Amino acid sequence: MRTVRPEAHVLAVAARDACGRLVGLAPFYVASMRLVNLVRFRCLRVLGDTFCGAEYPDVIVRRGCEGTGAGLLQALEVRGDRWDVMWLTKLAGWTGAAERIREGADNLGWRVQSRERTFSCVPLPDTFEAFFARLSSNARSMLRRRMKQLTTAGVQFERYCDTTPLPEALETLFRLNDLRWSAAGLRGSFVRKPKEADFYREFAPRARNRGWLRMYAARLAGQVAAVQLGYVYDGVYHQMQEGFDPSAPRGVGNALRQWSIERLIEEGVRTYDFLGGLTEHKRRWLAEPRAGCDLLLGRPTLKNRLLFTRPVWPTGRFLRDPDDVRHDPPPPEPTETGEA
């Protein structure tokens, strides 16, 4: 929080069992939102829901103690003097998170508003050969051709954190990410949101120390031409950020993704998670859709009727957090000529 929202007021609720062991945590902070810039709403948001690329928020509950989640919401109800609404964005629909929170809210008599989100992931088989065989014949032909051309030209692939100090690797990612977006007439993610760069500088070393961080790079004549960064947790690789040099040889990003998927399968990762959205580019890599949602929850107060009479969302022009940034425009759809 000190890198992305240092001014935020944290409102976290913890649950412990009879032995004092921590079994549940609802990590929220209170943000101020205004309806048509007039009526102020105190909004509970999950820690880390902005300026860091996080998705799939949830209350945190120890396995075997799933019933604790309802108690955490009840504890937040008791602290209702400190908040009006709860905004949960990019909830996973396949983990039970959305259903548990919605059910708990219904039991407390809260108002509930939901809208759908689409995510995508690639189930990974036991071997890269099995994965490659599932690709379309056109995709296989293109990847073989580009990989041969790139290796002949001297392109080398590497686990970037194994060869380069992490601060330098991150700055290269930020630079190549901006080059990628600039080629489409847009600013890079980290240029538009410098707090997100600060978060990566803070979190990536911790993720590396815990064995979660993965960074892959393609290098030509000693210069990094493409970088991809993600995290592995519980057998799932989450693809977070990437960038490439548009002046690099054609298909370098595709080749790097192929190489990284092969490395992930070798270490036993079972899912390649593309996170939000399902583009044609992701489909070509065998991504399958997964359903999720956004939830806006409100205590049954007179003021909250203003929000729930008609669908009003904290991402529109009527209700906004003035300290938040606009949601990212969709990234440029990669093509075989550039791709990242």
C-alpha positions, 0 to 999 in steps of 0.5 A: 500500500505504501507504493500505490495508496500511501494515504489510504485508510486500511480497514482489515478484519481478521478471524482466529480459531480457538487456539489463536491461529489466523484462519481468515482475513478481509483486507480492505481499505476505504476510498472516497467516491462521489456520485455526479461529483456531489454525494460522497460514498465511502467505498471498501476496496480490496487492498491491491486492486489498483496500480498493480495489475491484480485480479481475482480478489477475495477474502483470504481463508485458510483451507478447511475454514471456508465458512469463516468468510461469512463471519468476516462479512458480518464483522464488516457489517458491524463496522458499517459506520465507516463505509457505505458500499463495497466494490469488488472488481475482476472476481473469479467465477470458478473459485467460488469467490463470487458466490460466497461473497454474494451469498454472504451479502444476501444473508446480511440484507445488502444490496447486490449489483453484478456484471459479467467479466471474461477471463482466459487461460490455457490448460497445459498438458504434461509435455510441450510436444502434446501442447504444440500438437494441439495448436492449429497447423497454421500456428505450428508452421508459423512458429517453426518458421519464425523460431528457425529464422530467429535462432539463425539470426542469433536470437537467444532466450533466457530466464531473465532473472537468472542472467540480469539483476532484477532492478535492471530487468524491471527497467527493461520491461518498463521500457519495452512495454512503452515501446510496444504501446507506442507503436500503437499510438498509446502510452505504455502501462508504466508511463500512464501509471507510474505507481504500478512501476513502483509496485513492481519494484517493491513486490518483484524482489519478494516474489522472487525470494518466494520462488513465484517470479518468472521473467523470460527474455529474448536477446539479440546481439546482446540487447533484450528485444522482448520480455515477459513477466509473470508469477507461478502460484499453486501450479498456475502461471499468471501472465502479468506484463510484457513488452517488445521492441517493434524494430526487433525481428518479426515474431520475436514475442511469439517465439518467446511465449513458445519458449516460456510455455515450454519451460513452464511445462517442464517445471510442472505448471498446469495452467497458463493464465492470460487473466482478463479478456479473450482476444483472437491472439489468446485463442491462437494459443489455445486460451479458453474463456472463464467467467467472472464478475464485478460486484458492487455491494451496499448496506441497506441505507437510504443513501445507497438507494441512489446507487442501486435504483439503476445500475451505476458503477464506480468506473463510469462518469457518474460515480468515480474515485477521484484518485483512481486512473481510468481503466486501461484501454485494451492492449493492441491486438498482437499480429504476427509482425510484432506480437509480444 
